[in-house]
Amino acid sequence: MSETDIRHPCGSLNSFEVTLSTSFGCPYEGPVAPSAVLTAAERSLAAGAAAVALADTIGTGIPS
């Protein structure tokens, strides 16, 4: 799905937020590269997202 696919149905009077749910680790693919998260966040903002949240849905984002 491209940025224009997301932006068009929402129109100018609506807004949306994006949650990147496995920003730190994926149960199927393992660790997630920070560059991949940044790319997804940038694409979301370019598509018109009002906000981007980074989530750790499986508990792998342990601070060191």
Buried (B, 14 or more C-beta within 10 A) or exposed (E): EEBEEBBEEEEEEEEBEBEBEBBBBBEEEEEBEEEEBEEBBEBBBEBBBEEBEBEBBEEBBEEE
